[in-house]
Amino acid sequence: MQYKPKHSRAIALRNSEFGIRATEYLDFLAAWVKKPRQTASVVPSSRYLARLMVEQIDPTDGRVLELGGGTGVFTRAILHTGLPPEKLEVVEINPAFARGLRRHFPHVSVLETPAQIVSTATAGEPGDYQTVVSGLPLLAMDRHMHHDILSESFRMLRPGGSFVQFTYSMRPPVSRDVMDALGLDVVRAGQTVRNFPPATVFRFFRHGE
């Protein structure tokens, strides 16, 4: 077998990563052109934002639900925490994105089900999930949709579980009225300028948890 120098392998890995990112950009741009309000950005989230989104996941501590899988940036970061693929379910209603997710992550369950009724399609039961990671464009949705998505998410979350959401604003993307109606609090979990646009991550949790 011919020996390949380490620097050649490193270049190959960088080229492979570049290819993945280029494909994600093209897929995301195509989705934005078709449905700009549903996609909300012309580029996928950066790996720096993805790291913030998944930093509280414990790979040994229960199931994870991802809402709005897109091109798989957050999906990849979730799996990099060491979470077994069978413990992750990804919700994606865009058929093209869903096909791409199944191709790139064949052992992850991809659900083409609206987030507000996701419990009708999940393998896990209500209370089985440690975290919901949301890539949904909440700023493009009304407060009734916010209520339904968060209500369903916290139905799936166990006590102490959290709903993690990013936004391009410095303020939480969900109104205080909606949070009060559902008995929720929110904290800023982090922010990064190494994303386009710069993004802030918020963590929602039940009062007293």
C-alpha positions as CSV (number, residue, x, y, z in Angstrom):
1,M,0.0,0.0,0.0
2,Q,1.4,3.4,-0.9
3,Y,2.0,5.7,2.0
4,K,0.2,9.0,1.9
5,P,1.9,11.8,3.8
6,K,0.0,13.4,6.7
7,H,-0.2,16.8,5.0
8,S,-1.8,15.2,1.9
9,R,-4.5,13.7,4.1
10,A,-5.0,17.0,5.8
11,I,-5.5,18.7,2.5
12,A,-7.9,16.0,1.4
13,L,-9.9,16.6,4.6
14,R,-10.0,20.3,4.1
15,N,-11.1,19.9,0.5
16,S,-13.8,17.4,1.6
17,E,-15.1,20.0,4.2
18,F,-15.0,22.7,1.6
19,G,-17.1,20.5,-0.7
20,I,-19.7,19.9,2.0
21,R,-19.9,23.6,2.9
22,A,-20.2,24.6,-0.8
23,T,-23.1,22.1,-1.3
24,E,-24.8,23.4,1.8
25,Y,-24.6,27.0,0.6
26,L,-26.0,26.1,-2.8
27,D,-28.9,24.1,-1.3
28,F,-29.7,26.8,1.2
29,L,-29.7,29.5,-1.5
30,A,-32.0,27.5,-3.7
31,A,-34.4,27.0,-0.7
32,W,-34.3,30.7,0.1
33,V,-35.2,31.6,-3.5
34,K,-38.2,29.3,-3.4
35,K,-39.5,30.1,0.1
36,P,-37.6,33.1,1.7
37,R,-39.8,33.4,4.7
38,Q,-39.5,29.7,5.5
39,T,-35.7,29.6,5.1
40,A,-35.0,33.2,6.5
41,S,-31.4,33.3,5.4
42,V,-29.5,33.0,2.2
43,V,-26.7,31.0,3.9
44,P,-26.6,28.1,6.3
45,S,-25.5,28.6,9.9
46,S,-21.8,28.5,10.7
47,R,-20.1,25.8,12.6
48,Y,-19.3,28.3,15.4
49,L,-23.0,28.9,15.9
50,A,-23.6,25.2,15.7
51,R,-21.2,24.6,18.6
52,L,-23.1,27.1,20.8
53,M,-26.4,25.4,20.0
54,V,-25.2,22.0,21.1
55,E,-22.9,22.7,23.9
56,Q,-25.3,21.5,26.7
57,I,-26.1,18.2,25.0
58,D,-25.0,15.2,27.1
59,P,-24.4,12.2,24.7
60,T,-25.3,9.7,27.5
61,D,-28.4,11.5,28.8
62,G,-31.4,10.9,26.6
63,R,-32.9,11.7,23.2
64,V,-32.5,15.0,21.2
65,L,-35.0,16.5,18.8
66,E,-33.9,19.0,16.2
67,L,-36.4,21.3,14.5
68,G,-35.6,22.7,11.1
69,G,-32.7,20.5,10.1
70,G,-31.9,22.4,6.9
71,T,-28.7,21.3,5.3
72,G,-27.5,19.5,8.4
73,V,-25.1,22.0,10.1
74,F,-26.7,21.5,13.5
75,T,-27.3,17.8,12.9
76,R,-23.6,17.3,12.3
77,A,-22.7,19.2,15.4
78,I,-25.2,17.2,17.5
79,L,-23.6,13.9,16.3
80,H,-20.1,15.3,17.0
81,T,-21.1,15.5,20.7
82,G,-21.1,11.7,20.6
83,L,-24.9,11.3,20.7
84,P,-25.8,8.0,19.1
85,P,-27.6,8.6,15.8
86,E,-30.6,6.5,16.9
87,K,-31.1,9.0,19.8
88,L,-31.6,11.9,17.4
89,E,-34.6,12.9,15.3
90,V,-34.6,15.8,12.9
91,V,-37.7,17.6,11.7
92,E,-37.6,19.1,8.2
93,I,-40.6,19.9,6.1
94,N,-38.7,21.0,3.0
95,P,-38.6,17.9,0.9
96,A,-35.3,18.8,-0.8
97,F,-33.6,19.4,2.6
98,A,-35.2,16.2,4.0
99,R,-33.7,14.1,1.1
100,G,-30.3,15.6,1.7
101,L,-30.4,14.9,5.4
102,R,-31.3,11.3,4.8
103,R,-28.5,11.0,2.3
104,H,-25.8,12.5,4.6
105,F,-27.1,11.0,7.9
106,P,-28.6,7.6,7.0
107,H,-28.9,6.4,10.6
108,V,-30.8,9.5,11.8
109,S,-34.6,9.6,11.6
110,V,-35.8,12.5,9.5
111,L,-39.4,13.5,10.1
112,E,-41.3,15.6,7.5
113,T,-43.8,16.6,10.1
114,P,-44.8,20.1,11.2
115,A,-43.0,21.1,14.5
116,Q,-46.3,21.9,16.2
117,I,-47.5,18.3,15.9
118,V,-44.2,16.5,16.0
119,S,-45.3,14.1,18.8
120,T,-47.4,12.3,16.3
121,A,-44.3,11.1,14.5
122,T,-41.5,10.7,17.0
123,A,-40.0,7.4,18.1
124,G,-39.6,8.7,21.7
125,E,-42.4,9.4,24.1
126,P,-43.2,12.7,25.8
127,G,-40.7,13.3,28.5
128,D,-37.9,11.3,26.8
129,Y,-36.0,14.3,25.4
130,Q,-33.2,16.2,27.0
131,T,-33.0,19.0,24.5
132,V,-34.8,20.5,21.5
133,V,-32.4,22.3,19.1
134,S,-34.3,24.7,16.9
135,G,-33.1,26.1,13.6
136,L,-36.6,27.4,12.8
137,P,-37.0,31.0,11.7
138,L,-39.2,32.1,14.6
139,L,-38.9,35.7,13.7
140,A,-40.8,35.0,10.5
141,M,-43.6,33.3,12.5
142,D,-46.5,34.8,14.5
143,R,-47.0,34.4,18.2
144,H,-49.7,31.7,17.7
145,M,-47.1,29.5,15.9
146,H,-44.6,30.3,18.7
147,H,-47.0,29.1,21.3
148,D,-47.8,25.9,19.4
149,I,-44.2,25.0,18.7
150,L,-43.0,25.7,22.2
151,S,-46.0,23.9,23.8
152,E,-45.3,20.8,21.7
153,S,-41.6,21.0,22.4
154,F,-42.0,21.2,26.1
155,R,-44.5,18.3,26.0
156,M,-41.6,16.2,24.6
157,L,-39.0,17.5,27.0
158,R,-38.4,15.9,30.3
159,P,-38.2,18.0,33.6
160,G,-35.1,20.1,33.4
161,G,-35.0,19.9,29.6
162,S,-34.4,23.0,27.4
163,F,-35.4,24.4,24.1
164,V,-32.4,26.1,22.3
165,Q,-33.0,28.7,19.7
166,F,-30.8,31.1,17.7
167,T,-31.9,34.4,16.3
168,Y,-30.3,37.4,14.5
169,S,-31.7,39.8,17.1
170,M,-30.2,40.6,20.5
171,R,-33.7,39.9,22.1
172,P,-35.4,36.6,22.5
173,P,-37.6,35.8,19.4
174,V,-40.6,34.8,21.6
175,S,-42.7,37.4,23.4
176,R,-43.0,37.6,27.1
177,D,-46.7,37.0,26.9
178,V,-46.2,33.6,25.1
179,M,-43.5,32.6,27.6
180,D,-45.7,33.5,30.6
181,A,-48.7,31.6,29.1
182,L,-46.5,28.5,28.9
183,G,-44.7,29.0,32.2
184,L,-41.3,29.5,30.6
185,D,-38.1,31.5,31.3
186,V,-35.3,32.3,28.9
187,V,-31.6,33.1,29.3
188,R,-29.0,34.2,26.7
189,A,-26.7,31.2,26.2
190,G,-24.2,32.9,23.9
191,Q,-23.6,34.8,20.8
192,T,-21.2,34.8,17.8
193,V,-20.1,37.2,15.1
194,R,-18.7,34.3,13.2
195,N,-21.9,33.7,11.5
196,F,-23.8,35.6,8.8
197,P,-25.7,37.5,10.1
198,P,-24.2,37.5,13.6
199,A,-26.4,35.3,15.9
200,T,-27.5,35.0,19.5
201,V,-28.5,31.8,21.2
202,F,-31.2,31.6,23.8
203,R,-32.2,28.7,26.0
204,F,-35.8,28.4,27.1
205,F,-36.8,26.3,30.2
206,R,-39.7,25.8,32.6
207,H,-40.1,28.1,35.6
208,G,-38.1,26.8,38.5
209,E,-36.0,24.3,36.5
